[in-house]
């Protein structure tokens, strides 16, 4: 084993390894590790320094203990709950978006495209736009000129051809719920 020599700082006295008081007169050091201890602190005991060949050998021994209870993991449940909550929120939002007759309005807009396409084909064949809805019957491909609420579409003359109006859910023209193809195609016209 090797010897370790600890020197005190210049100007400060050496200290006892046990009580940490200043050593007024230097006692003889331990022959095994050269540790300085008051003769009163040692009191006939072997060197108090752990690992000293002349001192006590202290071995740490493992104390058997009961196994720790396994901690329950909470984060998978939180992730599953958050994913389920997000899915529920998405379902609610999609359903709320459709409460204002959304699918029916979209079908009405798709019908306007089909009706305008039929009116354009009518003009190519006859040289003029139709004046009544029944004139479009031959030009509509497997299509009934009925809006999503079961009302007939109304054909109106327009500066740039024809326009179509759906009376909407209430079945009456000139109300706030009417669908008008001029609103749909206003940028194009």
C-alpha positions as CSV (number, residue, x, y, z in Angstrom):
1,X,0.0,0.0,0.0
2,X,1.2,3.5,-0.6
3,X,1.5,6.3,1.9
4,X,-0.4,9.6,1.5
5,X,1.1,12.7,3.0
6,X,-1.1,15.6,3.5
7,X,0.5,18.9,4.1
8,X,-1.2,21.8,5.8
9,X,-1.4,25.0,4.0
10,X,1.3,27.5,4.8
11,X,0.3,29.6,7.7
12,X,-2.5,27.4,8.9
13,X,-2.0,24.7,11.6
14,X,-2.7,21.0,10.9
15,X,-6.0,19.6,12.1
16,X,-7.0,16.4,13.9
17,X,-8.6,13.9,11.5
18,X,-11.3,13.1,14.1
19,X,-12.3,16.2,15.9
20,X,-11.0,18.7,13.3
21,X,-9.4,20.9,16.0
22,X,-6.1,22.5,15.4
23,X,-3.1,20.4,16.4
24,X,-0.9,22.6,18.6
25,X,1.9,20.2,18.8
26,X,2.2,17.6,16.1
27,X,1.5,14.1,17.5
28,X,3.2,11.2,15.9
29,X,1.4,10.2,12.7
30,X,-0.1,6.8,12.1
31,X,2.6,4.5,10.8
32,X,0.2,3.0,8.2
33,X,-1.3,6.1,6.6
34,X,0.4,9.0,8.3
35,X,-2.8,10.5,9.6
36,X,-2.5,13.0,12.4
37,X,-4.9,12.5,15.4
38,X,-4.8,13.9,18.9
39,X,-3.6,11.4,21.4
40,X,-6.8,12.0,23.4
41,X,-9.0,11.3,20.3
42,X,-7.2,8.1,19.6
43,X,-7.3,6.9,23.2
44,X,-5.5,3.6,22.4
45,X,-7.8,2.8,19.5
46,X,-6.4,1.8,16.2
47,X,-6.2,4.4,13.4
48,X,-9.6,5.8,12.5
49,X,-8.8,6.2,8.8
50,X,-10.8,3.9,6.7
51,X,-8.7,1.5,4.7
52,X,-5.6,2.0,6.9
53,X,-3.6,-1.2,7.3
54,X,-3.2,-0.6,11.0
55,X,-6.7,0.6,11.6
56,X,-10.1,-1.1,11.6
57,X,-11.3,-2.6,8.4
58,X,-14.8,-1.5,7.8
59,X,-16.7,-3.4,5.2
60,X,-20.0,-2.2,3.9
61,X,-22.4,-5.0,4.0
62,X,-25.6,-5.2,2.2
63,X,-28.6,-5.2,4.4
64,X,-31.4,-7.3,2.9
65,X,-34.5,-5.4,2.5
66,X,-38.0,-6.0,1.2
67,X,-38.4,-5.5,-2.5
68,X,-39.7,-2.1,-3.3
69,X,-43.2,-2.2,-4.7
70,X,-43.3,-1.6,-8.4
71,X,-44.5,1.9,-9.2
72,X,-47.5,2.1,-11.5
73,X,-46.8,3.9,-14.7
74,X,-49.3,6.6,-15.4
75,X,-48.1,8.1,-18.7
76,X,-49.5,5.4,-21.1
77,X,-53.0,6.0,-19.6
78,X,-52.6,9.7,-20.1
79,X,-51.5,9.3,-23.7
80,X,-54.4,6.9,-24.5
81,X,-56.9,9.3,-22.8
82,X,-55.5,12.3,-24.8
83,X,-55.8,10.4,-28.1
84,X,-59.3,9.3,-27.3
85,X,-60.2,12.9,-26.3
86,X,-58.8,14.2,-29.6
87,X,-60.7,11.7,-31.6
88,X,-64.0,12.6,-29.8
89,X,-63.3,16.3,-30.4
90,X,-62.8,15.6,-34.1
91,X,-66.1,13.7,-34.3
92,X,-67.9,16.5,-32.5
93,X,-66.4,19.2,-34.7
94,X,-67.2,17.3,-37.9
95,X,-70.8,16.8,-36.8
96,X,-71.2,20.4,-35.7
97,X,-69.9,21.6,-39.1
98,X,-72.6,19.6,-40.8
99,X,-75.5,20.9,-38.8
100,X,-76.1,23.9,-41.1
101,X,-77.3,21.6,-43.9
102,X,-73.7,21.4,-45.1
103,X,-74.0,18.2,-47.2
104,X,-77.3,19.4,-48.8
105,X,-75.7,22.7,-49.6
106,X,-72.8,21.0,-51.2
107,X,-75.1,18.8,-53.2
108,X,-77.0,21.9,-54.3
109,X,-73.7,23.4,-55.5
110,X,-72.8,20.3,-57.4
111,X,-76.3,20.4,-59.0
112,X,-75.6,24.0,-60.1
113,X,-72.5,22.9,-62.0
114,X,-74.6,20.1,-63.8
115,X,-77.4,22.5,-64.6
116,X,-75.0,25.1,-66.0
117,X,-73.3,22.5,-68.1
118,X,-76.7,21.4,-69.5
119,X,-77.6,25.0,-70.2
120,X,-74.3,25.5,-72.1
121,X,-74.9,22.3,-74.2
122,X,-78.5,23.5,-74.9
123,X,-77.0,26.8,-76.2
124,X,-74.5,25.0,-78.4
125,X,-77.3,22.8,-79.9
126,X,-80.1,25.5,-80.2
127,X,-78.2,28.8,-80.4
128,X,-79.9,30.2,-77.3
129,X,-80.2,29.6,-73.6
130,X,-83.2,27.8,-72.3
131,X,-86.2,29.8,-71.1
132,X,-87.9,27.1,-69.0
133,X,-86.6,24.2,-66.9
134,X,-88.4,21.6,-69.0
135,X,-86.3,22.5,-72.1
136,X,-83.2,21.2,-70.3
137,X,-84.7,17.7,-69.7
138,X,-83.0,16.2,-72.8
139,X,-79.7,17.8,-71.8
140,X,-79.5,16.5,-68.3
141,X,-77.7,13.2,-68.0
142,X,-79.5,11.0,-65.6
143,X,-80.4,13.9,-63.5
144,X,-83.6,15.1,-61.9
145,X,-83.9,18.9,-61.6
146,X,-84.9,18.6,-57.9
147,X,-82.9,20.3,-55.1
148,X,-81.7,18.4,-52.0
149,X,-84.9,19.4,-50.1
150,X,-87.2,18.0,-52.9
151,X,-88.1,21.4,-54.5
152,X,-87.7,22.1,-58.2
153,X,-84.9,24.4,-59.3
154,X,-86.0,27.7,-60.8
155,X,-84.4,28.9,-64.0
156,X,-83.9,32.7,-64.2
157,X,-82.6,34.7,-67.2
158,X,-79.3,36.4,-66.6
159,X,-77.2,38.9,-68.5
160,X,-74.6,36.1,-69.1
161,X,-76.9,33.3,-69.8
162,X,-79.1,31.7,-67.1
163,X,-79.0,31.4,-63.4
164,X,-80.6,28.7,-61.2
165,X,-82.1,29.1,-57.7
166,X,-83.1,26.6,-55.1
167,X,-85.8,27.6,-52.7
168,X,-83.9,26.0,-49.9
169,X,-85.2,24.1,-46.8
170,X,-88.3,26.3,-46.4
171,X,-89.4,25.8,-50.1
172,X,-90.1,29.5,-50.6
173,X,-88.3,31.8,-53.0
174,X,-86.7,35.1,-52.0
175,X,-85.8,34.1,-48.5
176,X,-82.5,33.9,-46.7
177,X,-82.0,30.2,-47.1
178,X,-82.2,30.2,-50.9
179,X,-79.2,28.8,-52.9
180,X,-78.4,30.9,-55.9
181,X,-76.0,29.9,-58.6
182,X,-75.1,33.5,-59.2
183,X,-73.5,33.5,-55.7
184,X,-71.5,30.4,-56.7
185,X,-70.3,31.7,-60.1
186,X,-70.1,35.4,-59.3
187,X,-66.3,35.4,-59.7
188,X,-66.5,33.8,-63.1
189,X,-69.2,36.2,-64.3
